[in-house]
Amino acid sequence: MEDKYSDEHLPYNNLTPDVVLTALESLGFEINGQFLALNSYENRVYQIGIEDGPPVVVKFYRPNRWSNEAILEEHEFCYQLADYDIPVALPLEINQKTLHEYEGFRLAVYERKSGHAPEVDQLSELKLLGRLLGRLHSVGSTQRFQHRHKLTSQRFGHNAKKSVLNSGFLPSYLQESYSTITESLLAFIDGQLDGFMTPTYRRIHGDFHMGNVLANKSVFWIVDLDDCCSGPAIQDIWMLLSGDKHEKEAQLASIISGYNEFFDFDASELVLIESLRTLRIMNYSAWLANRWDDPAFPQNFPWFDTPRYWEEHLNTLQEQLFLLQGNDEVLSLVL
């Protein structure tokens, strides 16, 4: 199964509503005409109404991003989690397959889950999220990915830096400063992550933020494992934290308290938080630059192609360098 539409500049140009609906019909669904585009930029995701049944969510994978083997590993991970009663939205098995092809597009059909984003200011909810992550990582540690990437400074830092410098978006008067700051940042991060590559890297969610969890009463549904990878446990925790240092420490204590009920958290990973945050900041800018030819990106991120954005980006990177070098914001774990 290969991508027919390999033009990276217009990856979804041929993905019309008619193609979306006909693709589902080809898999045996009887649609009722309800069609809702969901908030997704990397892939294209739609909620489709089904006759005599609940709606489904169909995801059309961005061409040339993942191999078929990597996508199937994501699906297998979902089913392994479900086998341990971890609430996760599953890709439906249709004709004994979870990955399908229509008109050159690869797609998967998912159960639709309803709910709302968890409330980050509720420590009780954060403890429940900690339990969920502890269970997820417990399953994740039972085997390793063979086709998914590892969370490394090369992939998310050095490659991101190269993409930004070659993109043409970074104003010329900021290029030297950007190069200098990112060189210092990556020198620190490289040294720090080297000591955590093995054996602490395990299968993780990879993008565990409030937008990828749905709260429905006392159940938290994991709704997207598209970025699952091999990495440290703290990667799935730090994005749940917000506020000042004291607020973050209270939130962290609640999360880890729940986490430790199902899996032992290695507190030495706490020092990685700002390094991982820096890699995410760098990779985000590179992601926008690399996707700019997709019409959805200029439409939804118009501020990206402005000098002000890049000036603020450099200020953010400078602040990250201060934090890493000064280590003033390292969170302590008090349970």
C-alpha positions, -999 to 999 in steps of 0.1 A, spaced: 0 0 0 17 32 -12 7 68 -14 -6 77 -48 -5 114 -40 31 120 -33 30 158 -39 40 171 -5 30 206 -15 -7 197 -19 -11 164 0 -49 167 4 -58 185 -28 -78 155 -40 -94 147 -7 -128 161 -14 -159 155 8 -171 131 -19 -139 111 -17 -142 110 21 -177 97 21 -172 73 -8 -141 59 10 -163 50 40 -190 35 17 -163 13 2 -157 -1 36 -193 -11 40 -206 19 60 -240 33 52 -236 70 57 -264 95 65 -249 126 51 -236 141 84 -201 155 78 -179 174 103 -143 183 98 -124 180 131 -95 201 143 -64 184 128 -36 198 107 -11 170 103 -37 145 92 -73 151 80 -99 139 104 -137 138 100 -167 128 120 -192 110 97 -228 101 105 -238 65 101 -273 51 94 -287 32 124 -255 36 144 -232 61 162 -210 84 142 -174 73 134 -142 92 131 -121 87 100 -85 97 98 -67 102 65 -30 100 71 -7 126 57 10 111 26 47 101 31 48 109 68 46 74 83 54 40 68 26 14 68 45 -5 94 47 25 117 10 31 114 2 -5 121 24 -3 152 3 26 164 -28 5 159 -13 -25 176 -3 -4 206 -39 9 208 -52 -27 210 -26 -38 235 -37 -9 258 -74 -19 253 -65 -55 262 -55 -41 297 -88 -21 299 -71 12 293 -97 35 277 -84 44 242 -102 51 210 -96 21 188 -92 19 150 -120 -4 138 -110 -37 123 -128 -40 90 -123 -70 67 -95 -80 92 -76 -48 87 -73 -15 105 -54 4 78 -71 9 45 -66 26 12 -89 45 -11 -79 66 -41 -43 66 -30 -50 78 5 -44 57 36 -71 58 63 -84 44 95 -118 45 110 -121 50 147 -147 48 174 -161 82 183 -156 92 219 -174 121 236 -163 142 265 -144 174 274 -108 183 281 -98 176 317 -95 205 341 -58 212 348 -66 231 380 -83 201 395 -56 181 413 -80 151 417 -83 149 379 -46 152 375 -42 122 398 -65 102 376 -45 112 346 -14 100 365 -30 66 370 -38 65 333 -3 73 323 11 48 348 -10 21 333 -1 32 297 36 31 305 34 -2 323 20 -17 290 44 4 270 74 -12 288 65 -47 279 80 -45 244 96 -20 221 87 -3 189 104 -15 158 92 11 133 83 42 153 109 69 160 127 77 192 125 111 209 160 123 203 177 157 201 188 149 166 152 145 153 135 172 172 164 197 177 192 194 151 169 185 122 145 213 133 173 238 134 184 228 99 148 231 86 144 266 100 177 279 87 169 265 52 132 275 52 136 311 42 112 322 69 138 333 95 147 370 88 183 375 79 190 398 108 181 370 132 199 341 116 232 346 135 215 349 169 193 319 161 223 298 152 242 308 183 214 302 207 203 269 193 239 257 192 242 263 229 208 248 236 215 216 217 250 212 232 233 211 266 204 189 256 226 164 237 247 158 268 216 155 290 196 131 269 225 108 261 223 94 296 186 86 293 185 68 260 184 32 274 170 14 292 145 41 303 131 48 269 99 29 264 67 31 243 49 63 252 20 85 239 45 112 228 20 140 226 0 137 258 -17 171 263 -52 180 273 -64 181 237 -57 144 233 -77 133 263 -115 134 267 -130 133 302 -164 116 304 -175 114 340 -147 95 358 -132 80 326 -104 96 306 -103 85 270 -71 86 250 -82 97 216 -50 101 195 -18 80 195 -6 94 161 27 106 177 34 76 198 72 69 200 100 56 222 109 81 249 112 89 286 81 88 308 84 125 317 75 134 281 40 123 287 38 143 320 53 177 316 28 190 291 1 186 317 17 212 339 9 249 339 12 280 361 41 291 383 67 268 399 46 261 430 15 253 410 35 230 388 50 211 417 15 206 433 2 193 399 33 171 394 29 156 429 -7 147 421 2 131 388 31 111 401 10 100 431 -15 84 408 12 72 384 31 53 411 0 32 419 6 13 386 42 20 376 73 33 393 83 68 382 120 76 379 124 110 396 158 115 379 138 123 347 126 155 362 157 173 350 147 166 314 116 188 315 131 220 301 152 201 276 121 184 263 102 216 263 130 233 243 129 205 217 91 209 213 95 246 208 121 242 182 103 214 164 70 233 164 86 262 143 102 237 119 69 218 116 51 250 106 79 259 81 79 224 66 41 224 62 36 259 49 28 248 14 -2 230 27 -30 256 23 -44 248 58 -13 263 74 -12 299 61 -49 300 67 -47 289 104 -12 302 114 -10 336 96 13 351 122 40 325 115 54 343 84 61 376 103 93 391 118 75 395 151 69 358 154 106 350 149 117 378 173 94 363 200 107 328 191 143 338 197 133 354 230 116 322 241 147 302 231 169 326 251 147 321 281 150 283 277 188 287 276 187 306 308 166 280 325 188 252 313 221 268 322 208 283 355 185 253 363 164 276 384 131 261 374 138 224 380 108 209 397 112 190 429 90 160 436 76 160 471 52 132 478 
